[in-house]
Amino acid sequence: MTVPFLDLTRETQRLRSELDAAIARVLSSGRFILTQEVEAFEEELAAYCGARFAVGVASGTDAITIALAAAGVGPGDEVITAPNTCIPTIVGVERAGAIPVLADVDPATYTLDPEQVERRLTRRTRAILPVHLYGQPADLTALAALAERADVLLVEDCAQAHGARWNGRRAGSFGVAAAFSFYPTKNLGAVGDGGAVVTSDEKVAERARLLRNYGERTRFEHVLHGLNSRLDALQAAVLRAKLPHLDDANRRRRELAASYGELLAASDLVTPAVAPSAEHVFHLYVVQAERRDAFRASLEAAGVGTAVQYPTPVHRQPAYTALDAPGGFPVAETLTERVVSLPLSADHSDAEIGEAVAAAQSASR
Ligand SMILES: Cc1ncc(COP(=O)(O)O)c(C=O)c1O
């Protein structure tokens, strides 16, 4: 049996009739940009997140830019985030005109370490941007307290954490704003690019709505320097069809993650640690393997797909060496050398996970 790392056709097949109906509805409407469909999705997403507003935008990267800009972050401001994230987090900060500043992560949860964040605060820090990596919220209790003490904003990168909770509350409802991505592989994925800014602050929501649409308040009246970054009706309709299934899908992901955890407990691999306050949604199931290349090659030979998210920390990317700091970010650096993602989605079978476990056990021996 081969086990694909991810096969999106399975989800499409499972939801096919609902997706077809949603797409047909948009085609018949003849309206494709910022329609009622987008507004309805925004309301449904905000309610799901336990927030007052959601604003659909063109991508998760744009959602970071617009969330920061709408919250008042701008040129010269520093935004503290993690070095073991993917580059769009950094691009999103830069596009808001701000300066990304890295802080090392916690060795158990791989998310921003509040003590390290504190060390990186300066007079120019304007926001802390935790990345809820792999589906686990960062320590939102400590980060929210730190943000308040330091009088800076908290903005969440929720691109990998749709539906995750911290102390029972949804990720995306803690900061002044949150950014979601609906890139097709995400726990809630579109059939193209998409994103959203989620906030309970009416002014932030209003500014985000202006920023995504050329700063236009009424037709041909431009009150802000904005972008063209709108969620289209087709993506909104697809996302509306998928949102009611998200909790079930996340439950299934947790179930499969729990069986990985049990079955790999005796292996040499380091399996994910879930913080007591976190409800993880396992966007990815990531283990640490000491000899990663050999481990991956062995799984590949057994027909089991793997991936590495992410092989290079931000400050070691050629374009971003200026973000390094004295002493570097040793936790993130070690993690990027060792992390490997095993197959996991709501549409993997128990038998496939069993097969992946068997291959992982024999590879890590
Ligand atoms: C943590 C994180 N932040 C931001 C993004 C950017 O999202 P998008 O690809 O929709 O621009 C992604 C996904 O690619 C992500 O995983």
The ligand as an SDF file (V2000), in Angstrom:
LIG
                    3D

 16 16  0  0  0  0  0  0  0  0999 V2000
    2.0330   30.0250    8.9800 C   0  0  0  0  0  0  0  0  0  0  0  0
    1.6000   30.6040    7.6630 C   0  0  0  0  0  0  0  0  0  0  0  0
    1.4730   31.9310    7.5380 N   0  0  0  0  0  0  0  0  0  0  0  0
    1.0710   32.4950    6.3870 C   0  0  0  0  0  0  0  0  0  0  0  0
    0.7620   31.7380    5.2840 C   0  0  0  0  0  0  0  0  0  0  0  0
    0.3820   32.4220    4.0190 C   0  0  0  0  0  0  0  0  0  0  0  0
   -0.8050   32.0250    3.4610 O   0  0  0  0  0  0  0  0  0  0  0  0
   -1.0680   32.1090    1.8720 P   0  0  0  0  0  0  0  0  0  0  0  0
   -0.2850   31.0100    1.2400 O   0  0  0  0  0  0  0  0  0  0  0  0
   -2.5390   31.9240    1.7770 O   0  0  0  0  0  0  0  0  0  0  0  0
   -0.6340   33.4580    1.4280 O   0  0  0  0  0  0  0  0  0  0  0  0
    0.8530   30.3390    5.3710 C   0  0  0  0  0  0  0  0  0  0  0  0
    0.5140   29.4360    4.2480 C   0  0  0  0  0  0  0  0  0  0  0  0
    1.0830   29.3840    3.2240 O   0  0  0  0  0  0  0  0  0  0  0  0
    1.2960   29.7610    6.5910 C   0  0  0  0  0  0  0  0  0  0  0  0
    1.4070   28.4280    6.7230 O   0  0  0  0  0  0  0  0  0  0  0  0
  1  2  1  0
  2  3  1  0
  2 15  2  0
  3  4  2  0
  4  5  1  0
  5  6  1  0
  5 12  2  0
  6  7  1  0
  7  8  1  0
  8  9  2  0
  8 10  1  0
  8 11  1  0
 12 13  1  0
 12 15  1  0
 13 14  2  0
 15 16  1  0
M  END
$$$$
